[in-house]
Amino acid sequence: MTWQIEFAAAAKRELEKLDKPVARRIVSFLRERILPLENPRTIAAALKGARLGEFWWYRVGAFRIICRIEDNRLVVLVLRVGHRREVYRP
């Protein structure tokens, strides 16, 4: 059982706007910490709220990665990437 990481178009643009060392650290985190796991929810936290329960977040320093974990396709879909003070805003 191998998970894959996919980026939504918005997340890809947000990642490209970040400083290069920060972006590399985030991509490295996804590859080294998330991909080898049997269940990527073990190191994630669920977003709170009635409609937000299907989304999960990971912490990489002061940055957050907002994802949807799709069990049927074994995909962690990255929806947002950004600093913690900005990433939760619509």
Backbone as JSON Lines, residues from 0, in Angstrom:
{"i":0,"aa":"M","n":[0.85,-1.17,0.0],"ca":[0.0,0.0,0.0],"c":[0.9,1.24,0.0]}
{"i":1,"aa":"T","n":[0.94,1.93,-1.12],"ca":[1.78,3.11,-1.25],"c":[0.92,4.33,-1.54]}
{"i":2,"aa":"W","n":[1.11,5.33,-0.75],"ca":[0.38,6.59,-0.93],"c":[1.09,7.45,-1.95]}
{"i":3,"aa":"Q","n":[0.31,8.33,-2.58],"ca":[0.85,9.31,-3.51],"c":[0.46,10.7,-3.05]}
{"i":4,"aa":"I","n":[1.28,11.68,-3.41],"ca":[1.01,13.08,-3.09],"c":[0.62,13.77,-4.39]}
{"i":5,"aa":"E","n":[-0.51,14.47,-4.37],"ca":[-0.94,15.28,-5.51],"c":[-1.2,16.69,-5.01]}
{"i":6,"aa":"F","n":[-0.93,17.67,-5.88],"ca":[-1.15,19.06,-5.53],"c":[-2.29,19.63,-6.36]}
{"i":7,"aa":"A","n":[-3.22,20.32,-5.7],"ca":[-4.22,21.09,-6.42],"c":[-3.5,22.27,-7.07]}
{"i":8,"aa":"A","n":[-4.08,22.85,-8.11],"ca":[-3.44,23.96,-8.82],"c":[-3.15,25.12,-7.88]}
{"i":9,"aa":"A","n":[-4.09,25.44,-6.99],"ca":[-3.88,26.56,-6.05],"c":[-2.73,26.27,-5.1]}
{"i":10,"aa":"A","n":[-2.63,25.04,-4.63],"ca":[-1.54,24.67,-3.71],"c":[-0.19,24.75,-4.41]}
{"i":11,"aa":"K","n":[-0.16,24.36,-5.65],"ca":[1.09,24.42,-6.42],"c":[1.55,25.87,-6.58]}
{"i":12,"aa":"R","n":[0.61,26.77,-6.85],"ca":[0.94,28.19,-6.97],"c":[1.42,28.75,-5.63]}
{"i":13,"aa":"E","n":[0.75,28.37,-4.54],"ca":[1.16,28.84,-3.21],"c":[2.56,28.34,-2.86]}
{"i":14,"aa":"L","n":[2.86,27.12,-3.21],"ca":[4.17,26.56,-2.93],"c":[5.26,27.28,-3.72]}
{"i":15,"aa":"E","n":[4.97,27.63,-4.96],"ca":[5.94,28.34,-5.79],"c":[6.22,29.75,-5.29]}
{"i":16,"aa":"K","n":[5.28,30.36,-4.58],"ca":[5.45,31.71,-4.05],"c":[6.32,31.74,-2.79]}
{"i":17,"aa":"L","n":[6.46,30.6,-2.13],"ca":[7.26,30.55,-0.9],"c":[8.74,30.63,-1.22]}
{"i":18,"aa":"D","n":[9.53,30.99,-0.21],"ca":[10.99,30.97,-0.36],"c":[11.43,29.56,-0.72]}
{"i":19,"aa":"K","n":[12.48,29.45,-1.51],"ca":[12.95,28.14,-1.99],"c":[13.29,27.18,-0.85]}
{"i":20,"aa":"P","n":[14.01,27.61,0.21],"ca":[14.31,26.65,1.29],"c":[13.05,26.16,2.0]}
{"i":21,"aa":"V","n":[12.07,27.03,2.17],"ca":[10.81,26.64,2.82],"c":[10.06,25.65,1.94]}
{"i":22,"aa":"A","n":[9.98,25.93,0.65],"ca":[9.29,25.04,-0.28],"c":[9.96,23.67,-0.31]}
{"i":23,"aa":"R","n":[11.3,23.64,-0.32],"ca":[12.01,22.37,-0.31],"c":[11.74,21.6,0.98]}
{"i":24,"aa":"R","n":[11.68,22.32,2.09],"ca":[11.41,21.67,3.38],"c":[10.02,21.04,3.4]}
{"i":25,"aa":"I","n":[9.04,21.73,2.82],"ca":[7.67,21.21,2.78],"c":[7.58,19.99,1.88]}
{"i":26,"aa":"V","n":[8.19,20.04,0.7],"ca":[8.17,18.9,-0.21],"c":[8.91,17.73,0.4]}
{"i":27,"aa":"S","n":[10.02,18.0,1.06],"ca":[10.78,16.95,1.72],"c":[9.94,16.29,2.82]}
{"i":28,"aa":"F","n":[9.22,17.09,3.59],"ca":[8.35,16.57,4.64],"c":[7.32,15.61,4.03]}
{"i":29,"aa":"L","n":[6.69,16.04,2.94],"ca":[5.67,15.2,2.31],"c":[6.27,13.88,1.82]}
{"i":30,"aa":"R","n":[7.42,13.94,1.2],"ca":[8.04,12.73,0.66],"c":[8.57,11.79,1.74]}
{"i":31,"aa":"E","n":[9.23,12.35,2.73],"ca":[9.92,11.53,3.72],"c":[9.05,11.12,4.9]}
{"i":32,"aa":"R","n":[8.09,11.95,5.26],"ca":[7.29,11.64,6.45],"c":[5.91,11.09,6.13]}
{"i":33,"aa":"I","n":[5.31,11.5,5.01],"ca":[3.94,11.09,4.71],"c":[3.9,9.83,3.84]}
{"i":34,"aa":"L","n":[4.68,9.81,2.77],"ca":[4.62,8.69,1.83],"c":[4.87,7.32,2.45]}
{"i":35,"aa":"P","n":[5.82,7.17,3.38],"ca":[6.08,5.82,3.92],"c":[5.01,5.31,4.9]}
{"i":36,"aa":"L","n":[4.1,6.16,5.33],"ca":[3.14,5.76,6.36],"c":[2.06,4.83,5.81]}
{"i":37,"aa":"E","n":[1.59,3.95,6.67],"ca":[0.43,3.12,6.34],"c":[-0.83,3.96,6.35]}
{"i":38,"aa":"N","n":[-0.93,4.88,7.29],"ca":[-2.09,5.76,7.41],"c":[-1.59,7.18,7.62]}
{"i":39,"aa":"P","n":[-1.72,8.07,6.64],"ca":[-1.2,9.43,6.78],"c":[-1.92,10.26,7.83]}
{"i":40,"aa":"R","n":[-3.01,9.77,8.37],"ca":[-3.73,10.49,9.42],"c":[-3.02,10.4,10.78]}
{"i":41,"aa":"T","n":[-2.08,9.49,10.92],"ca":[-1.44,9.28,12.22],"c":[-0.66,10.49,12.68]}
{"i":42,"aa":"I","n":[-0.1,11.28,11.76],"ca":[0.64,12.48,12.16],"c":[-0.06,13.76,11.73]}
{"i":43,"aa":"A","n":[-1.31,13.65,11.32],"ca":[-2.1,14.82,10.9],"c":[-3.1,15.17,11.98]}
{"i":44,"aa":"A","n":[-3.69,16.34,11.84],"ca":[-4.78,16.75,12.72],"c":[-5.95,17.14,11.85]}
{"i":45,"aa":"A","n":[-7.14,16.79,12.28],"ca":[-8.34,17.11,11.52],"c":[-8.72,18.57,11.77]}
{"i":46,"aa":"L","n":[-9.19,19.22,10.72],"ca":[-9.72,20.57,10.9],"c":[-11.04,20.47,11.65]}
{"i":47,"aa":"K","n":[-11.33,21.46,12.45],"ca":[-12.56,21.47,13.25],"c":[-13.67,22.18,12.46]}
{"i":48,"aa":"G","n":[-14.89,21.73,12.66],"ca":[-16.03,22.37,12.03],"c":[-16.9,21.36,11.32]}
{"i":49,"aa":"A","n":[-18.14,21.74,11.08],"ca":[-19.11,20.83,10.48],"c":[-18.69,20.4,9.08]}
{"i":50,"aa":"R","n":[-18.27,21.33,8.25],"ca":[-17.91,21.01,6.88],"c":[-16.43,20.76,6.7]}
{"i":51,"aa":"L","n":[-15.62,21.0,7.72],"ca":[-14.18,20.9,7.59],"c":[-13.62,19.56,8.07]}
{"i":52,"aa":"G","n":[-14.45,18.69,8.58],"ca":[-13.99,17.43,9.14],"c":[-13.31,16.5,8.15]}
{"i":53,"aa":"E","n":[-13.52,16.71,6.86],"ca":[-12.9,15.84,5.86],"c":[-11.49,16.29,5.5]}
{"i":54,"aa":"F","n":[-11.05,17.43,6.03],"ca":[-9.74,17.97,5.71],"c":[-8.78,17.77,6.87]}
{"i":55,"aa":"W","n":[-7.51,17.61,6.54],"ca":[-6.47,17.36,7.53],"c":[-5.35,18.36,7.33]}
{"i":56,"aa":"W","n":[-4.58,18.63,8.39],"ca":[-3.45,19.55,8.26],"c":[-2.2,18.95,8.9]}
{"i":57,"aa":"Y","n":[-1.08,19.35,8.3],"ca":[0.24,18.97,8.81],"c":[0.99,20.25,9.15]}
{"i":58,"aa":"R","n":[1.84,20.18,10.15],"ca":[2.63,21.33,10.57],"c":[4.08,21.11,10.17]}
{"i":59,"aa":"V","n":[4.64,22.11,9.49],"ca":[6.05,22.12,9.13],"c":[6.58,23.48,9.59]}
{"i":60,"aa":"G","n":[7.07,23.54,10.8],"ca":[7.5,24.82,11.38],"c":[6.3,25.74,11.51]}
{"i":61,"aa":"A","n":[6.41,26.95,10.97],"ca":[5.32,27.91,11.03],"c":[4.36,27.77,9.84]}
{"i":62,"aa":"F","n":[4.58,26.76,9.01],"ca":[3.76,26.58,7.82],"c":[2.82,25.4,7.99]}
{"i":63,"aa":"R","n":[1.7,25.47,7.29],"ca":[0.69,24.42,7.36],"c":[0.39,23.89,5.97]}
{"i":64,"aa":"I","n":[0.09,22.61,5.91],"ca":[-0.29,21.94,4.67],"c":[-1.7,21.4,4.9]}
{"i":65,"aa":"I","n":[-2.67,21.92,4.15],"ca":[-4.05,21.49,4.27],"c":[-4.31,20.45,3.17]}
{"i":66,"aa":"C","n":[-4.83,19.28,3.57],"ca":[-4.98,18.16,2.64],"c":[-6.35,17.5,2.77]}
{"i":67,"aa":"R","n":[-6.68,16.77,1.73],"ca":[-7.8,15.83,1.78],"c":[-7.18,14.46,1.53]}
{"i":68,"aa":"I","n":[-7.46,13.51,2.39],"ca":[-6.9,12.17,2.27],"c":[-7.95,11.29,1.61]}
{"i":69,"aa":"E","n":[-7.64,10.78,0.43],"ca":[-8.57,9.98,-0.35],"c":[-8.16,8.52,-0.26]}
{"i":70,"aa":"D","n":[-8.86,7.78,0.59],"ca":[-8.51,6.38,0.85],"c":[-8.75,5.49,-0.36]}
{"i":71,"aa":"N","n":[-9.76,5.78,-1.15],"ca":[-10.08,4.91,-2.28],"c":[-9.01,4.95,-3.36]}
{"i":72,"aa":"R","n":[-8.28,6.08,-3.49],"ca":[-7.21,6.19,-4.49],"c":[-5.82,6.17,-3.87]}
{"i":73,"aa":"L","n":[-5.73,6.13,-2.55],"ca":[-4.47,6.21,-1.81],"c":[-3.7,7.47,-2.18]}
{"i":74,"aa":"V","n":[-4.41,8.61,-2.1],"ca":[-3.83,9.9,-2.47],"c":[-4.01,10.88,-1.32]}
{"i":75,"aa":"V","n":[-2.93,11.63,-1.05],"ca":[-3.01,12.78,-0.17],"c":[-3.02,13.98,-1.1]}
{"i":76,"aa":"L","n":[-4.18,14.63,-1.21],"ca":[-4.35,15.76,-2.1],"c":[-4.09,17.05,-1.33]}
{"i":77,"aa":"V","n":[-3.02,17.74,-1.68],"ca":[-2.64,18.99,-1.01],"c":[-3.49,20.11,-1.6]}
{"i":78,"aa":"L","n":[-4.27,20.77,-0.74],"ca":[-5.18,21.82,-1.19],"c":[-4.64,23.22,-0.95]}
{"i":79,"aa":"R","n":[-3.96,23.42,0.18],"ca":[-3.4,24.74,0.53],"c":[-2.06,24.54,1.2]}
{"i":80,"aa":"V","n":[-1.16,25.5,0.98],"ca":[0.14,25.53,1.64],"c":[0.4,26.98,1.99]}
{"i":81,"aa":"G","n":[0.75,27.24,3.25],"ca":[1.04,28.62,3.6],"c":[1.4,28.79,5.07]}
{"i":82,"aa":"H","n":[1.69,30.03,5.41],"ca":[2.02,30.37,6.79],"c":[0.78,30.2,7.65]}
{"i":83,"aa":"R","n":[0.96,29.86,8.89],"ca":[-0.18,29.54,9.76],"c":[-1.14,30.71,9.95]}
{"i":84,"aa":"R","n":[-0.66,31.94,9.84],"ca":[-1.57,33.07,10.04],"c":[-2.43,33.35,8.81]}
{"i":85,"aa":"E","n":[-2.09,32.75,7.67],"ca":[-2.81,33.02,6.43],"c":[-3.53,31.81,5.84]}
{"i":86,"aa":"V","n":[-3.07,30.62,6.12],"ca":[-3.54,29.45,5.4],"c":[-5.0,29.08,5.69]}
{"i":87,"aa":"Y","n":[-5.53,29.46,6.84],"ca":[-6.88,29.08,7.2],"c":[-7.92,30.06,6.7]}
{"i":88,"aa":"R","n":[-7.5,31.15,6.12],"ca":[-8.44,32.14,5.57],"c":[-8.95,31.66,4.22]}
{"i":89,"aa":"P","n":[-10.23,31.93,3.92],"ca":[-10.8,31.48,2.63],"c":[-10.23,32.19,1.44]}
